[in-house]
Amino acid sequence: MFAGLPGTGVGGMFYLLLSLWMPFHELIRLFQGRSSVARWKMIARHWCLFAAVIGVIWGQTALLKALVPVSQQEQVHAAMQAKLEPVAPVAISTMMAASALMALVSLAAVVGVVYMLRMGIAVRRLIAA
C-alpha cells in the first residue's frame, strides 16, 4: 500500500464530487417544491468543508514541492552513482497528478461496480416477482 495525501484517495474524491453535486441536486428539488432553507444551509456547510479540503491539499502539495526537490547538484551526483537520468522537479508534479487521476479512476470503478450490483439486485427482484 502506498501512502498519499489525505483527501486525495477514493473517499476524499467521493466526498468532493458529492459536495460539488449537492447544489445541482437541490436545484432539482427546488423546482419540485421539496427544498428548504435548512438543506441549503447544510450544502453551504459542505461547501465550506470542500473549500477547506481543497485548501489543505493545496497546502500539502506546496509543502511537498518545497521539501522534496533536491538541488541540481545532488540530483546529478545521485544519478551518476545510480547511472540513471536526473529526476526533474517536474516529475514530482506529474506523480501528484497521476496519483489524483488514479484515485478518480478507482472511484469510478467502485461506483460502477456498485451500480452493477444494484442492477443485479433489481433484476433478481423482477425475476422473483
C-alpha positions in Angstrom: 0.0 0.0 0.0 1.2 3.5 -0.8 0.7 6.5 1.4 -0.6 9.6 -0.3 -2.0 13.0 0.6 -5.0 12.8 2.9 -8.2 13.7 1.0 -6.9 12.6 -2.4 -7.9 9.0 -2.1 -11.1 7.4 -3.2 -13.1 8.5 -0.1 -11.8 12.1 -0.4 -12.6 12.3 -4.1 -16.0 10.8 -3.5 -16.8 13.5 -0.8 -15.5 16.3 -3.1 -17.6 15.1 -6.0 -20.7 14.7 -3.9 -20.2 18.2 -2.4 -20.0 19.6 -5.9 -23.2 17.7 -7.0 -25.3 18.8 -3.9 -26.4 22.3 -5.2 -27.4 20.9 -8.5 -29.5 18.1 -6.9 -31.0 20.7 -4.5 -32.0 22.9 -7.5 -33.9 19.9 -8.9 -35.7 19.6 -5.5 -36.3 23.4 -5.5 -38.1 23.1 -8.8 -40.1 20.2 -7.5 -41.1 22.2 -4.4 -39.2 19.9 -2.0 -36.3 22.2 -1.0 -35.8 24.0 2.3 -33.6 26.7 3.8 -32.1 24.1 6.2 -31.0 22.0 3.3 -29.3 25.0 1.6 -27.5 25.7 5.0 -26.3 22.1 5.0 -25.0 22.5 1.5 -23.2 25.7 2.4 -21.5 23.9 5.3 -20.4 21.1 3.0 -19.1 23.6 0.5 -17.1 25.2 3.3 -15.6 21.8 4.2 -15.0 21.3 0.4 -13.0 24.6 0.3 -11.1 23.6 3.4 -10.2 20.2 2.0 -9.0 21.8 -1.3 -7.0 24.3 0.7 -5.3 21.6 2.8 -4.5 19.6 -0.3 -3.1 22.7 -2.0 -1.0 23.5 1.1 0.3 19.9 1.4 1.3 19.9 -2.2 3.1 23.3 -1.9 4.9 22.0 1.2 5.9 18.8 -0.5 7.2 20.7 -3.5 9.2 22.9 -1.2 10.7 19.9 0.8 11.1 17.2 -1.8 13.1 18.7 -4.7 16.8 18.4 -4.2 19.3 20.8 -5.6 20.5 20.0 -9.1 24.0 19.1 -7.9 22.7 16.4 -5.6 20.4 15.1 -8.3 23.3 14.8 -10.8 25.5 13.2 -8.2 22.9 10.6 -7.2 22.1 10.0 -10.9 25.8 9.4 -11.6 26.1 6.9 -8.8 22.9 5.1 -9.9 23.8 5.6 -13.6 20.3 7.0 -14.2 19.0 10.2 -15.7 18.5 13.1 -13.2 15.0 13.4 -11.9 13.5 16.8 -12.8 11.3 18.7 -10.3 8.5 18.4 -13.0 8.4 14.7 -12.3 7.1 15.4 -8.8 4.1 17.3 -10.1 3.4 14.6 -12.7 3.4 12.0 -9.9 1.0 14.0 -7.8 -1.3 14.5 -10.8 -1.1 10.8 -11.6 -2.0 9.9 -8.0 -5.1 12.1 -8.2 -6.0 10.6 -11.5 -5.7 7.1 -10.2 -7.9 8.0 -7.2 -10.6 9.2 -9.7 -10.2 6.1 -11.8 -10.5 3.9 -8.7 -13.6 5.9 -7.6 -15.2 5.5 -11.0 -14.6 1.7 -10.8 -16.1 1.4 -7.3 -19.2 3.5 -8.3 -19.5 1.4 -11.5 -19.4 -1.9 -9.5 -22.0 -0.5 -7.0 -24.4 0.3 -9.9 -23.9 -3.1 -11.5 -24.7 -4.7 -8.2 -27.8 -2.6 -7.8 -28.9 -3.6 -11.3 -28.3 -7.3 -10.4 -30.4 -6.9 -7.3 -33.2 -5.2 -9.3 -33.2 -8.0 -11.9 -33.3 -10.7 -9.2 -36.3 -8.9 -7.6 -38.1 -8.8 -11.0 -37.4 -12.4 -11.7 -38.6 -13.4 -8.2 -41.8 -11.4 -8.5 
